[in-house]
Amino acid sequence: MGWIVLVICLLALVSVLIWGVVTMGIGGEYNSKWSNKIMRYRVFLQAIALLVFVVILAISSGN
């Protein structure tokens, strides 16, 4: 179950990363409006994915 949550977190993270790369490619006003918000989303999702991974490791090593 935990691995499924981790995969969902990673898919969300990759989606936001791709969104950020596309935004940089578009450039202009769209980039200046969204780039900082997308970076914050990415950092937040990375933290969540790392936390889920650490919890999975802690639970699995306790057995």
C-alpha positions in Angstrom: 0.0 0.0 0.0 2.8 2.4 0.9 4.5 1.9 -2.4 1.4 2.8 -4.3 1.3 6.1 -2.4 4.9 6.7 -3.2 4.3 6.1 -6.9 1.4 8.5 -6.9 3.6 11.1 -5.2 6.3 10.6 -7.7 3.9 10.8 -10.7 2.6 14.1 -9.3 6.1 15.4 -8.9 7.1 14.4 -12.4 3.9 16.1 -13.7 4.7 19.4 -12.0 8.3 19.1 -13.2 7.2 18.8 -16.8 4.8 21.6 -16.3 7.7 23.8 -15.1 9.9 22.9 -18.1 7.0 23.6 -20.5 6.4 26.9 -18.7 10.1 27.9 -19.2 9.8 26.9 -22.8 6.8 29.1 -23.3 8.5 32.0 -21.6 7.1 35.5 -21.6 4.3 36.7 -19.3 3.1 33.1 -18.6 6.6 32.1 -17.4 7.0 35.2 -15.1 3.5 34.6 -13.7 3.7 30.9 -12.9 7.4 29.9 -12.6 7.8 30.7 -8.9 4.5 29.0 -8.0 5.4 25.9 -9.9 8.8 25.8 -8.2 7.0 25.9 -4.8 4.7 23.1 -5.8 7.7 21.0 -6.9 9.6 21.5 -3.7 6.4 20.7 -1.7 5.8 17.5 -3.6 9.5 16.5 -3.3 9.2 16.9 0.5 6.0 14.8 0.6 7.6 12.1 -1.6 10.7 12.0 0.6 8.6 11.8 3.8 6.5 8.9 2.3 9.7 7.1 1.3 11.3 7.5 4.8 8.1 6.2 6.4 8.0 3.2 4.1 11.6 2.4 5.0 11.0 2.8 8.7 8.0 0.5 8.6 9.6 -2.1 6.4 12.9 -2.2 8.5 10.9 -2.7 11.7 9.7 -6.1 10.6 
